[in-house]
Amino acid sequence: MTENDDTSPNEEHLLSAQTIAHIKNNKALVYPESVLKAISTIIATVDGSYERDDDAIEYLSETVIQTLQKRPVDDQYMQINRKDLAQKPLMMQLLILMQDIVIKRQLGQAVQQLVWLSIAMHTAALLIFHNRKTDTDNILMQFKQAQFSSSVRRTWIWRELPDLPQMTISVEYISNTLNDLLKQKKSEKVKKDESDEKAKLSQIEKITTAYQNAHTLRKPKPDRKKTLRKRRPKRKKPPKHIKITAINLADNTSRLPLDSTATSHNWNTTPSNDAWVNTRDDIEHSAIAIDLAFLDANTESYEGLTTSFEERIDHYEAPYVSYGEYPNPLIKNSIPLQTIDLSLQQNYMSQRNLALNSNTRLLSLAGYQALFAALNQDASTLPESEIDKTCAGILLLSMITGLPVKSLLIPGYIGHPRIFNLEGKKYYIKHSLGITKRSTSQTLPEKGYENTLDTIKVPLPLWLVYDLLASELPSKEDFTAYLADLRRNLGLPYLSVNRIETALHVMLSRYTPNCHAHIADIICRTPASHAPAMYYSSHTSEALMTHYKSVLGIFNSNSDFDLTYITPWHKYKVGSAFALTIETVCDIVNEMKYWTDQSSNDEEHFNRTSIFVWFVFCLLTGVRPNNGLGKMYDIDLDMGWLLINDKPVKKVKSDRLIPLCPTLIRHLTDYRAYLINYQAKHQGHHDISAIIDNIRLGNDEALLKLLYERAPSANSPTLKDIKRGDAYHMTKHIIDANPYWTRHFVRTQLEKRGVQLPLINTIIGHEKARQEILGRFSSSSKADIKRVASVFEKIAAQLGLSDVTINYYPNSNHVGTSTAEVDHANK
């Protein structure tokens, strides 16, 4: 070797082996030995050329051509397009482009390109040996783009590099040649809008730096990512007229035009032609003006209880949009199209909920992986001056976070402290479920809650955030042009901004092991109105982060995206701030049993027993604690079914089936017998007797009742349905909290006990219209629902309800219990 080559003999010996080992580390594809041998041969040939004097160029070019004429790369890997190249390591991409020159093109001037591409491959091998990943990617990427791209901003370098007759293979000569080109570009005055010249400068600068670092044994230059950590770019402030608001999952503002005077669908509405969000003929995003006033939740009011946002959302039910008027009069005359209402709904169900691969609203797994590889490559390796680098970075950030692209393009949004949280040297997107606040009641102990926090963190790669902070935001035209180019090169005709924004949710819910749509909703910050089950969550922080890291690993099929930035943090339970532990609820049940035992008269005992059974009913079904729970003609105590519509004030009917566990069946049977016994003792109360007769005969009457005086002067009481406000006020001394806590408890317990998400949503009432067990598009069977009764029975056993019996006043023990119950002597 020449005296200018600083590579030691030991390093020369290890170059090929180190490089081949690096390529083999990519687990996405098993490379044939012929490919590995060709790369090793080219590296060794270039290394030997540095030692020759006169015939170095001839020796190098002939050996490389002979090696490539053997076609070491099989035809199946020789697709020269952006999508297929992006799925392979850069070293192999260079080999494919070199073989393409030899096999498909006339040599001559192309020999110059072969020589320089070989030098680039050898330089990368030296950099791999010194563990210089950034420089390795730079040298390979810049020469790859010069060969692959047809853009002048890439190919200019071939015209500027010396022809082979004037060229010498030595470190000094090549380094001086590259330095001269770099000085020439730096000396030229570049205007702000001359992006081509900026790209050329960045290209030669990266090549020169990488080459010099490869042949210098000085202390390694700090990695670009570490440098960025030390010199954090300043965050750009948003314009004064733009207000950046924090992520608010409770924002239920409709995005569709609301016309309160509308009486039918406005079929004359023109779909947006804005390619920014939509692709042509994308029916999912074609705006339809509809009246949304009828979707408002009609909730009940109770004295002392405010209607929370959670309750309004829990009653929100967006029905399927049916055709009030057909969009085209010709449809009326076409028999096959007269069933369009059903067919469209079935199509919606199959694509959205059954997740069929025919769904054009989604990309395939391979499509998402190819997209991720292309975006990551462009965002991490393109020159800083390239506008495509920024476009790719924005799309990549949206893809791994679910943040809207339009928001990311707002000046000052990226890095804004209300969205991006910087903790130490790590960036997070941090959001709170924020639906139900934790009760400040003195009746609940501090450790009585299931979850520590309702805060979710999504970590961000620091290099990506810093790159975007240091870059100018692209114009809409630049962005749409990049997206169109991406769509064409990847061969994904359905690629759109919306499909990129929803990629994280799709991959979590469909392709991530042990994950499901509920966890995807939590991580992706799905608004509460579209994911009501989210505020009943209970998960560990490490479990959520395991799912998130797992989905990024699936995206990152080429192993080119560094996931080491995702590190563990404090372990805590994440979810509803209002979910109580089963131990706390067991204590509440014991308190209520004791409270019922202490009744001072027959009427008080009746009301307390009714309230106690009312809470048992809620705890073992998860129904919404509304007025008139459980009409007798909807309760089948023999078969163990409850048919319920616990949205009685809603216009949209939402009947569903809930299984009754043996303990609850026994309580309801005993309570019905309790009512009949009360009737027998108070035969003079004719109104009460008539109501209890209806209950006994299974008529349209609520089972659970309270005694109350009809008027101050009246001596004869009557029965009324229990309202949630009654239950709250009567038990306030035991638990000073909205009875909605029972739903949080049941939903959380079912999930903790492994009940499948579709079953939980069906039982708890979070399925969409006509998807319940009795609906046209049900995804569950009655047998599936019935099996959940055994889970409720286990909950009943842990709460001690299996040992409780209902007795009658004035017995000494009005609510009989086993000897294993809590001792109340010290109360």
C-alpha positions in Angstrom: 0.0 0.0 0.0 1.1 3.6 -0.4 2.4 5.6 2.5 -0.8 7.6 2.4 -3.0 4.7 3.3 -3.4 4.6 7.0 -5.1 1.2 7.1 -3.0 -1.2 9.1 -2.3 -4.8 7.8 -4.5 -6.2 10.5 -7.3 -4.0 9.4 -6.8 -5.0 5.8 -7.1 -8.6 6.7 -10.3 -8.1 8.6 -12.0 -5.7 6.1 -13.9 -8.2 4.0 -14.9 -10.4 7.0 -16.1 -7.4 9.0 -18.2 -6.1 6.1 -19.7 -9.5 5.3 -20.6 -10.0 9.0 -22.3 -6.6 9.0 -24.4 -7.5 6.0 -25.3 -10.9 7.5 -26.7 -9.2 10.6 -29.7 -8.1 8.5 -32.2 -10.8 9.4 -34.8 -9.6 6.9 -33.3 -11.6 4.0 -30.9 -14.5 3.6 -28.3 -13.5 1.0 -26.7 -16.1 -1.3 -23.1 -16.8 -0.9 -22.5 -15.4 -4.4 -23.6 -12.0 -3.3 -21.4 -12.0 -0.2 -18.4 -13.3 -2.2 -18.8 -10.6 -4.8 -18.8 -7.8 -2.2 -15.8 -9.3 -0.5 -14.0 -9.6 -3.9 -14.6 -5.9 -4.8 -13.5 -4.7 -1.4 -10.3 -6.8 -1.6 -9.7 -5.6 -5.2 -9.9 -1.9 -4.3 -7.8 -2.5 -1.3 -5.1 -4.1 -3.5 -5.4 -1.3 -6.0 -4.0 1.2 -3.5 -0.8 -0.9 -3.5 -0.3 -0.8 -7.3 1.4 1.9 -9.3 0.8 2.0 -13.0 -2.0 -0.5 -13.7 -4.2 0.1 -10.7 -7.2 1.5 -12.7 -7.0 -1.3 -15.3 -6.6 -4.0 -12.6 -9.5 -2.7 -10.6 -12.0 -2.2 -13.5 -11.2 -5.6 -15.1 -11.6 -7.5 -11.9 -14.9 -5.7 -11.0 -16.4 -6.3 -14.4 -15.4 -10.0 -14.4 -16.9 -10.4 -11.0 -20.2 -8.7 -12.0 -20.5 -10.6 -15.3 -21.0 -13.8 -13.3 -24.3 -12.2 -12.1 -23.7 -12.7 -8.3 -27.1 -11.1 -7.6 -29.9 -13.4 -8.7 -32.6 -12.0 -11.0 -35.2 -12.0 -8.2 -33.2 -9.3 -6.4 -32.5 -7.2 -9.5 -35.6 -5.0 -9.5 -34.2 -1.5 -9.9 -36.9 0.6 -8.3 -37.1 2.6 -5.1 -39.4 0.2 -3.2 -37.4 -3.0 -3.8 -34.0 -1.3 -3.3 -35.1 0.2 0.0 -35.7 -3.3 1.4 -32.0 -4.2 1.1 -28.9 -2.9 2.9 -27.1 0.0 1.2 -24.1 -2.2 0.4 -26.2 -4.6 -1.5 -28.1 -1.8 -3.3 -24.7 -0.6 -4.6 -23.9 -4.0 -5.8 -27.2 -4.3 -7.6 -26.7 -1.0 -9.4 -23.1 -2.0 -10.4 -24.3 -5.3 -11.8 -27.0 -3.5 -13.7 -24.3 -1.4 -15.4 -22.4 -4.4 -16.5 -25.3 -6.5 -17.7 -27.7 -4.1 -19.3 -25.6 -1.1 -20.4 -22.8 -0.3 -22.8 -19.6 0.1 -20.9 -17.2 2.8 -21.9 -18.1 5.9 -19.8 -19.9 3.7 -17.4 -16.6 2.1 -16.3 -15.8 5.4 -14.5 -19.0 4.9 -12.5 -18.0 1.3 -11.7 -14.6 2.4 -10.4 -16.0 5.1 -8.2 -18.8 2.9 -6.9 -16.2 0.3 -6.0 -14.2 2.9 -4.1 -17.3 3.9 -2.3 -17.9 0.3 -1.3 -14.3 -0.1 0.0 -14.6 3.2 1.9 -17.8 2.0 3.5 -15.9 -1.2 4.5 -13.3 0.8 6.3 -15.9 2.9 8.1 -17.8 -0.3 9.2 -14.5 -1.5 10.6 -14.2 1.7 12.7 -18.0 1.5 13.6 -18.8 4.8 11.8 -22.5 4.1 10.9 -23.3 7.7 9.9 -20.4 8.1 7.5 -21.0 4.6 6.2 -24.6 5.4 5.2 -23.5 8.8 3.8 -20.9 7.4 1.4 -23.1 4.6 0.2 -26.3 6.7 -0.1 -24.7 9.6 -2.0 -23.2 7.3 -4.6 -26.3 5.2 -4.8 -28.4 8.3 -5.5 -25.9 9.5 -8.1 -26.3 6.2 -9.9 -30.0 5.5 -9.3 -31.5 9.0 -9.7 -32.1 10.8 -12.9 -32.1 14.2 -11.3 -29.3 16.7 -12.2 -28.8 17.4 -8.5 -27.6 13.8 -8.1 -25.9 12.9 -11.4 -23.8 16.1 -11.8 -20.9 14.4 -9.9 -20.2 12.0 -12.7 -19.3 14.9 -15.0 -17.1 16.6 -12.4 -15.1 13.5 -11.3 -11.9 12.9 -13.4 -11.9 10.5 -16.3 -10.1 7.2 -15.8 -6.9 8.0 -17.9 -6.2 11.0 -15.6 -7.0 9.2 -12.4 -4.7 7.6 -9.8 -5.8 5.1 -7.1 -4.3 6.7 -4.0 -5.7 8.2 -0.9 -3.9 11.5 -1.5 -5.2 11.9 -5.1 -8.8 10.9 -4.3 -8.9 13.0 -1.2 -7.5 16.1 -3.1 -10.0 15.5 -5.9 -13.0 15.5 -3.6 -11.7 18.5 -1.6 -11.3 20.5 -4.8 -14.9 19.8 -5.8 -16.1 20.7 -2.3 -14.2 24.0 -2.4 -15.6 24.8 -5.8 -19.1 24.3 -4.6 -18.5 26.3 -1.4 -17.1 29.2 -3.4 -20.2 29.5 -5.6 -22.8 31.8 -4.1 -26.0 29.9 -3.6 -29.3 31.8 -3.2 -32.0 30.6 -0.8 -34.3 29.3 -3.5 -31.5 27.4 -5.4 -32.2 24.0 -3.8 -30.4 22.1 -6.5 -27.1 23.8 -5.7 -27.6 23.2 -2.0 -28.2 19.5 -2.7 -25.0 19.3 -4.8 -23.0 21.0 -2.0 -24.4 18.6 0.6 -23.7 15.6 -1.6 -20.0 16.3 -2.1 -19.5 17.4 1.5 -20.8 14.1 2.8 -18.7 12.1 0.4 -15.6 14.0 1.2 -16.0 13.8 4.9 -16.8 10.1 4.8 -13.7 9.3 2.7 -11.4 11.4 4.8 -12.7 9.8 8.0 -12.3 6.3 6.6 -8.6 6.9 5.9 -7.6 8.7 9.0 -6.7 7.1 12.3 -7.5 10.2 14.3 -10.0 10.1 17.2 -13.4 9.3 15.7 -15.6 12.2 14.8 -18.6 12.4 17.2 -21.6 10.6 15.8 -24.1 13.0 14.3 -26.8 12.0 16.7 -24.6 12.7 19.7 -23.7 16.1 18.3 -27.3 16.9 17.9 -27.9 16.1 21.6 -25.2 18.6 22.6 -26.4 21.3 20.2 -30.2 21.2 20.3 -31.8 23.3 17.6 -34.0 26.2 18.8 -37.7 25.6 18.5 -39.4 27.9 16.1 -42.2 29.9 17.7 -45.6 29.6 15.9 -47.0 32.7 14.2 -49.1 34.9 16.5 -52.4 34.0 14.8 -51.8 30.2 15.3 -52.5 28.8 18.7 -51.0 25.4 19.6 -53.4 23.5 21.9 -52.5 20.5 23.9 -53.8 17.1 23.0 -57.4 16.8 24.4 -59.0 13.4 24.0 -62.2 14.8 25.4 -62.7 17.1 22.5 -65.9 16.0 21.0 -66.2 18.8 18.4 -67.7 17.5 15.2 -65.5 17.8 12.1 -68.5 17.5 9.8 -70.5 20.5 8.8 -73.5 20.9 11.1 -76.7 22.2 9.6 -79.4 22.2 12.3 -82.1 23.0 9.7 -81.2 20.1 7.4 -83.8 17.5 6.9 -82.0 15.1 4.6 -78.7 14.2 3.2 -77.2 16.8 0.9 -76.1 14.7 -2.0 -75.0 17.8 -3.9 -72.0 18.2 -1.7 -68.9 18.1 -3.8 -66.1 15.9 -2.4 -62.9 17.8 -1.7 -60.4 17.8 -4.5 -57.6 18.6 -2.1 -55.0 15.9 -2.7 -53.4 17.0 0.6 -55.5 14.5 2.6 -57.5 12.6 0.0 -56.8 10.3 -2.9 -59.2 10.3 -5.8 -62.4 8.4 -5.3 -61.6 7.9 -1.7 -65.2 7.6 -0.4 -64.0 7.5 3.2 -63.1 11.1 3.1 -65.8 12.5 0.8 -67.6 15.1 2.8 -71.3 14.6 3.2 -73.3 17.4 4.9 -75.6 15.7 7.4 -77.6 16.9 10.4 -75.8 15.8 13.6 -78.2 17.3 16.0 -80.0 14.0 16.6 -76.7 12.5 17.8 -76.6 14.6 20.9 -76.7 12.5 24.1 -79.8 12.8 26.1 -78.7 12.1 29.7 -80.5 12.2 32.9 -80.0 14.7 35.7 -79.9 14.0 39.4 -79.7 16.3 42.4 -76.2 16.5 43.7 -74.7 14.7 40.6 -73.3 16.6 37.7 -73.5 15.0 34.2 -69.8 14.3 33.4 -68.3 14.2 30.0 -67.8 10.5 30.4 -71.6 10.0 30.8 -72.4 12.1 27.8 -69.9 10.1 25.7 -71.1 6.8 27.1 -74.6 7.7 25.8 -73.3 8.9 22.5 -74.4 6.6 19.7 -73.6 7.5 16.1 -76.0 5.4 13.9 -75.1 4.2 10.4 -76.0 6.8 7.8 -78.7 5.4 5.6 -80.0 6.8 2.4 -82.9 9.1 3.0 -82.7 10.1 -0.7 -80.7 8.2 -3.3 -77.7 10.1 -4.7 -78.9 9.4 -8.3 -82.5 9.0 -9.5 -81.4 6.2 -11.8 -80.7 4.0 -8.7 -84.5 3.9 -8.1 -84.9 2.1 -11.4 -82.2 -0.4 -10.8 -83.3 -3.5 -8.9 -79.8 -4.7 -7.8 -79.0 -1.3 -6.4 -82.1 -1.0 -4.3 -80.3 -3.0 -1.6 -77.5 -0.4 -1.6 -78.2 0.5 2.1 -77.5 -3.1 3.3 -74.6 -3.7 1.0 -72.7 -0.5 1.9 -73.2 -1.3 5.6 -72.0 -4.8 5.2 -69.0 -3.5 3.2 -68.2 -1.1 6.0 -68.5 -3.9 8.6 -66.3 -6.3 6.7 -63.6 -3.9 6.0 -63.5 -2.0 9.3 -64.3 -4.7 11.8 -63.5 -8.0 10.2 -60.2 -6.5 8.8 -60.4 -8.2 5.5 -57.3 -7.9 3.2 -59.6 -6.6 0.5 -59.9 -3.3 2.4 -58.5 -0.6 0.1 -58.6 1.8 3.0 -55.6 0.0 4.4 -52.2 -1.0 3.1 -50.9 -4.6 3.4 -48.3 -5.5 5.9 -45.6 -5.5 3.2 -46.8 -2.1 2.0 -46.5 -0.6 5.5 -43.0 -2.1 5.9 -41.9 -0.8 2.5 -43.3 2.6 3.2 -41.5 2.7 6.6 -38.2 1.6 5.0 -38.4 4.3 2.3 -39.3 7.1 4.8 -36.7 6.1 7.3 -34.0 5.9 4.6 -34.9 9.4 3.1 -35.3 11.0 6.6 -32.0 9.7 7.9 -29.6 9.7 4.9 -30.7 12.5 2.5 -28.7 15.8 2.8 -30.0 18.4 5.2 -30.6 20.8 2.2 -33.0 18.3 0.6 -36.7 19.3 1.0 -37.5 15.6 0.5 -35.6 14.8 3.7 -38.0 17.0 5.7 -41.1 15.7 3.9 -40.0 12.1 4.7 -39.2 13.1 8.4 -42.7 14.6 8.8 -44.4 11.5 7.4 -42.1 9.2 9.4 -43.0 11.1 12.6 -46.7 10.9 11.8 -46.3 7.2 11.0 -44.8 6.3 14.4 -47.0 8.6 16.5 -50.3 9.0 14.7 -49.9 12.8 14.9 -51.8 14.5 12.0 -49.6 15.7 9.2 -51.4 19.0 8.9 -50.6 19.7 12.5 -46.9 18.8 12.0 -46.8 21.3 9.2 -47.9 24.2 11.4 -44.9 26.4 12.2 -43.8 25.8 15.7 -45.8 22.7 16.3 -42.9 20.3 16.2 -41.1 20.6 19.5 -43.9 22.7 21.1 -43.8 22.0 24.9 -47.6 21.5 25.0 -47.3 18.6 22.6 -43.6 17.4 22.8 -42.4 16.9 26.3 -38.6 17.0 26.8 -37.6 15.0 29.9 -33.9 15.0 30.4 -32.5 14.0 27.1 -35.7 12.3 25.8 -38.6 13.5 23.9 -42.1 12.2 24.5 -45.6 12.8 23.3 -47.5 12.6 26.6 -51.2 12.6 26.9 -53.8 11.9 29.5 -56.9 9.8 29.1 -58.4 12.7 30.9 -62.1 11.6 30.9 -63.0 10.8 34.5 -61.3 12.6 37.4 -60.3 10.7 40.5 -62.7 11.3 43.3 -61.5 13.4 46.2 -63.9 11.6 48.5 -62.7 10.9 52.1 -64.6 7.6 51.9 -62.0 6.2 49.4 -58.5 5.3 50.6 -55.5 6.6 48.6 -54.5 3.1 47.6 -58.0 2.0 46.7 -57.6 2.8 43.0 -56.6 0.3 40.4 -54.4 2.7 38.4 -51.7 5.0 39.5 -51.9 7.4 36.6 -53.9 7.9 33.4 -50.9 9.3 31.5 -49.6 7.6 28.4 -46.1 8.3 27.0 -44.9 7.7 23.4 -41.1 8.1 23.1 -39.6 9.8 20.1 -36.3 9.4 18.3 -34.2 12.4 19.3 -32.4 12.6 15.9 -35.7 12.8 14.0 -37.1 15.6 16.2 -33.8 17.5 16.0 -33.6 17.1 12.2 -37.1 18.5 11.8 -36.4 21.4 14.3 -33.4 22.4 12.2 -35.2 22.2 8.9 -37.5 24.6 7.0 -41.0 23.3 6.7 -41.9 22.3 3.1 -44.6 24.0 1.1 -47.8 22.2 0.3 -46.6 21.8 -3.3 -43.3 20.2 -2.2 -45.1 17.9 0.1 -47.7 16.6 -2.3 -45.0 16.2 -5.0 -42.9 14.0 -2.6 -46.0 12.0 -1.7 -46.9 11.4 -5.3 -43.3 10.3 -6.0 -43.4 8.0 -3.1 -46.7 6.5 -4.2 -45.3 5.9 -7.7 -42.0 4.5 -6.7 -43.4 2.2 -4.0 -46.2 0.9 -6.2 -48.8 1.8 -3.7 -51.7 3.5 -5.5 -53.8 3.8 -2.3 -51.1 5.6 -0.4 -52.3 8.8 1.1 -51.7 11.0 4.1 -54.6 9.5 5.9 -53.2 6.0 5.4 -49.9 7.1 6.8 -51.5 8.8 9.9 -53.5 5.6 10.6 -50.6 3.2 10.0 -49.7 2.9 13.7 -53.2 2.0 14.8 -53.6 -0.5 12.0 -50.3 -2.2 12.7 -51.1 -2.3 16.5 -54.6 -3.7 16.1 -53.9 -6.2 13.2 -50.3 -7.3 13.2 -48.8 -6.9 16.7 -49.0 -10.1 18.8 -51.1 -10.0 21.9 -52.3 -6.5 21.0 -55.8 -5.3 20.1 -57.8 -2.3 19.1 -58.3 -1.0 22.6 -54.5 -0.8 23.2 -54.2 0.8 19.8 -56.8 3.4 20.8 -54.8 4.3 24.0 -51.4 4.6 22.3 -52.7 6.5 19.3 -54.8 8.9 21.3 -58.1 8.0 19.6 -60.7 10.7 20.7 -63.1 9.5 23.4 -66.2 9.8 21.2 -64.7 7.1 18.9 -63.2 4.9 21.7 -65.4 5.1 24.8 -63.9 1.9 26.2 -60.6 3.8 26.6 -61.5 5.4 29.9 -62.1 2.0 31.4 -58.5 0.9 30.7 -56.1 -0.7 33.2 -52.7 -1.7 31.9 -49.1 -1.5 33.1 -46.8 1.1 31.6 -44.3 -1.5 30.6 -46.9 -3.6 28.9 -48.0 -0.6 26.7 -44.4 0.2 25.9 -43.7 -3.4 25.0 -46.6 -3.3 22.5 -45.3 0.0 21.1 -41.7 -1.2 20.7 -43.1 -4.4 19.2 -45.0 -2.6 16.5 -42.0 -0.5 15.5 -40.0 -3.7 15.2 -42.6 -5.0 12.8 -42.4 -1.8 10.8 -38.7 -2.0 10.9 -38.3 -5.2 8.9 -34.9 -4.2 7.6 -33.5 -3.4 11.1 -32.3 0.0 9.8 -34.3 2.0 12.4 -32.5 2.4 15.7 -34.9 1.4 18.5 -32.5 1.9 21.4 -34.1 5.3 22.2 -37.0 3.4 23.7 -35.8 2.7 27.3 -37.8 1.6 30.4 -39.2 4.1 32.8 -40.9 3.9 36.1 -43.4 1.0 36.3 -46.9 2.0 37.1 -50.5 1.1 36.3 -52.1 3.2 33.6 -55.8 3.7 33.0 -59.0 5.0 34.4 -58.5 7.3 37.4 -61.9 6.1 38.7 -61.3 2.3 38.6 -61.4 0.8 42.1 -59.5 -2.3 43.2 -61.5 -5.4 43.9 -60.3 -5.2 47.6 -61.7 -1.7 47.9 -65.0 -2.8 46.3 -65.2 -5.8 48.6 -64.9 -3.4 51.6 -67.7 -1.2 50.1 -69.9 -4.3 49.7 -69.2 -5.3 53.3 -70.1 -1.8 54.5 -73.3 -1.9 52.6 -74.2 -5.3 54.1 -73.5 -4.0 57.6 -75.5 -0.8 56.8 -78.5 -2.9 55.7 -78.2 -5.0 58.9 -78.6 -1.8 61.0 -82.0 -0.8 59.6 -84.2 0.6 62.3 -87.6 -0.2 60.8 -89.4 -2.1 58.1 -89.5 0.7 55.5 -85.8 1.6 56.0 -84.8 -2.1 55.7 -86.8 -2.3 52.4 -85.1 0.7 50.9 -81.6 -0.3 52.0 -82.1 -3.9 50.8 -83.3 -2.5 47.4 -80.2 -0.2 47.2 -77.9 -3.1 48.1 -79.4 -5.3 45.4 -79.2 -2.4 43.0 -75.4 -2.2 43.5 -75.1 -5.9 43.3 -77.0 -5.8 40.0 -74.6 -3.1 38.6 -71.4 -4.9 39.9 -72.3 -8.2 38.3 -73.5 -6.8 34.9 -71.7 -3.6 34.2 -74.9 -1.9 33.1 -75.1 1.9 33.1 -76.5 3.0 36.5 -79.6 4.6 35.1 -83.3 4.8 36.0 -85.3 1.6 36.0 -82.6 -1.1 35.8 -84.0 -4.4 34.6 -87.6 -4.6 33.5 -89.1 -7.9 34.6 -90.1 -9.0 31.1 -86.4 -8.6 30.1 -85.0 -10.7 32.9 -84.9 -14.5 32.3 -84.0 -15.9 35.6 -84.4 -19.5 34.4 -82.0 -19.2 31.4 -79.8 -16.6 33.0 -80.2 -13.7 30.5 -80.8 -10.0 30.8 -82.1 -8.1 27.7 -81.4 -4.5 28.4 -81.4 -1.1 26.8 -79.8 1.1 29.4 -79.9 4.2 27.2 -83.6 4.7 27.8 -83.6 8.3 26.8 -81.8 7.7 23.5 -83.6 7.8 20.2 -81.3 5.0 18.8 -82.4 1.7 20.3 -79.4 -0.4 21.6 -80.8 -3.5 23.2 -78.2 -6.1 24.1 -77.8 -9.3 26.0 -75.9 -9.7 29.3 -75.4 -13.1 31.0 -76.5 -13.5 34.6 -74.2 -15.4 36.9 -75.6 -17.8 39.4 -75.0 -15.5 42.3 -76.9 -12.6 40.7 -79.7 -15.0 39.7 -80.1 -16.0 43.3 -80.0 -12.4 44.5 -82.7 -11.3 42.1 -84.8 -14.4 42.9 -84.5 -13.8 46.6 -85.3 -10.1 46.1 -88.4 -10.9 44.2 -89.4 -13.3 47.0 -88.6 -10.4 49.4 -91.1 -8.2 47.6 -93.8 -10.8 47.6 -93.2 -11.3 51.4 -93.5 -7.6 51.9 -96.7 -7.6 49.9 -98.2 -10.3 52.1 -97.3 -8.3 55.2 -98.8 -5.0 53.8 -101.9 -6.1 52.0 -103.6 -2.8 52.7 -101.2 -1.0 50.4 -103.1 -1.6 47.2 -100.8 0.5 44.9 -97.8 -1.4 46.2 -99.6 -4.7 45.8 -100.5 -4.0 42.2 -96.9 -3.1 41.3 -95.5 -6.3 43.0 -98.1 -8.4 41.2 -96.7 -7.0 37.9 -93.2 -7.9 39.1 -94.3 -11.4 40.1 -96.0 -12.0 36.8 -93.0 -10.8 34.8 -94.7 -7.8 33.3 -93.3 -4.5 32.1 -92.1 -3.3 35.5 -88.7 -2.5 36.9 -87.7 -5.1 39.5 -85.7 -2.8 41.9 -87.9 -0.3 43.8 -87.9 2.2 46.6 -90.6 2.9 49.1 -91.6 6.6 49.3 -94.4 8.7 50.6 -96.8 9.9 48.0 -97.4 13.2 49.8 -96.7 14.6 53.3 -100.4 14.0 54.3 -100.6 10.5 52.8 -100.3 7.5 55.1 -100.0 5.0 52.3 -96.6 4.8 50.6 -96.0 3.6 47.1 -93.1 2.2 45.1 -90.9 4.1 42.6 -88.0 3.1 40.4 -84.5 3.6 41.8 -82.6 6.5 40.3 -78.9 6.9 40.3 -79.3 10.0 42.5 -81.1 7.9 45.1 -78.4 5.3 45.2 -75.7 8.0 45.5 -77.4 10.0 48.3 -78.3 6.9 50.4 -74.8 5.5 50.3 -72.8 8.7 50.3 -71.4 8.0 53.8 -70.0 4.7 52.5 -68.8 5.8 49.1 -69.0 9.5 48.1 -68.7 9.0 44.4 -70.9 8.8 41.3 -72.3 5.3 41.0 -70.7 5.2 37.5 -67.7 3.8 39.4 -69.4 0.4 39.0 -68.9 0.4 35.2 -65.2 1.3 35.6 -64.8 -1.6 38.0 -66.6 -4.2 35.8 -65.0 -3.1 32.6 -61.5 -3.2 34.1 -62.1 -6.6 35.9 -63.3 -8.2 32.7 -60.2 -7.2 30.8 -57.9 -8.2 33.6 -59.5 -11.7 33.6 -58.8 -12.2 29.9 -62.2 -11.7 28.4 -61.9 -10.9 24.7 -62.3 -7.3 23.7 -65.3 -7.8 21.4 -67.2 -9.6 24.2 -66.4 -6.9 26.7 -67.6 -4.2 24.3 -70.8 -6.2 23.6 -71.5 -6.8 27.3 -70.6 -3.3 28.5 -72.5 -1.6 25.6 -69.6 -0.2 23.6 -70.4 -1.9 20.3 -71.5 0.2 17.4 -75.2 0.3 16.3 -76.4 -3.0 15.0 -73.3 -4.8 16.1 -74.6 -6.0 19.4 -75.4 -9.6 20.0 -78.9 -9.0 18.7 -77.8 -6.8 15.8 -77.7 -7.5 12.1 -73.9 -7.4 12.0 -73.1 -9.0 15.3 -69.5 -10.4 15.6 -70.3 -12.6 18.6 -72.6 -15.5 19.4 -75.0 -16.0 22.3 -72.8 -18.9 23.4 -69.8 -16.5 23.6 -71.8 -14.1 25.8 -73.1 -16.8 28.0 -69.7 -18.1 28.8 -68.8 -14.7 30.4 -71.3 -15.6 33.2 -68.5 -17.7 34.8 -66.2 -14.7 34.9 -68.9 -12.6 36.7 -69.3 -15.5 39.1 -65.6 -15.3 40.0 -66.0 -11.6 40.6 -69.0 -12.3 42.9 -67.0 -14.8 44.9 -64.1 -12.4 45.4 -66.6 -9.7 46.6 -68.1 -12.1 49.1 -71.5 -11.9 47.4 -71.8 -15.7 47.0 -72.3 -16.0 50.8 -75.0 -13.3 51.1 -78.7 -14.1 51.6 -81.6 -11.7 51.9 -83.7 -12.1 55.0 -86.8 -10.2 56.1 -87.4 -7.6 58.8 -87.6 -7.9 61.8 -85.3 -10.8 61.9 -82.1 -10.2 63.9 -79.9 -10.7 60.9 -81.7 -9.1 58.0 -78.9 -9.8 55.5 -77.6 -13.2 56.4 -73.9 -13.9 55.9 -71.4 -16.7 56.5 -69.2 -16.8 59.5 -66.3 -15.8 57.2 -67.6 -12.3 56.9 -65.9 -9.2 58.2 -66.3 -8.6 61.9 -68.2 -5.4 62.4 -68.0 -5.3 66.2 -65.6 -2.4 66.3 -67.6 -0.2 63.9 
